[in-house]
Amino acid sequence: MVTAYCVKCRKKVEMKDPKEVTLKNGRPAAKGTCPDCGTKVFRIGKM
């Protein structure tokens, strides 16, 4: 379960299809979509 803040819904949501990515500086992050509105959501930190 990976949560992130959706700017469009203005609430924390559980990511749909989360993918683990690495930032340029080497930090881990997670990318996914909001299950309610379909907006891209992003969270820095381990999954």
Residue, then its C-alpha position, 0 to 999 in steps of 0.5 A: m500500500v503506497t499513499a500519496y497526496c492528490v492535488k486535484c482531490r485534495k486528499k491522500v489516496e492509495m496509488k494505482d499501479p505504483k512504480e518504483v523510480t530513482l531520482k537523479n540524486g539517487r533517492p528512491a521514489a514512487k510514481g502512480t495514478c490517483p484511483d479516483c480522478g486519474t491524475k499522476v501522483f508522486r511520492i519521495g521515499k521507499m515504497 
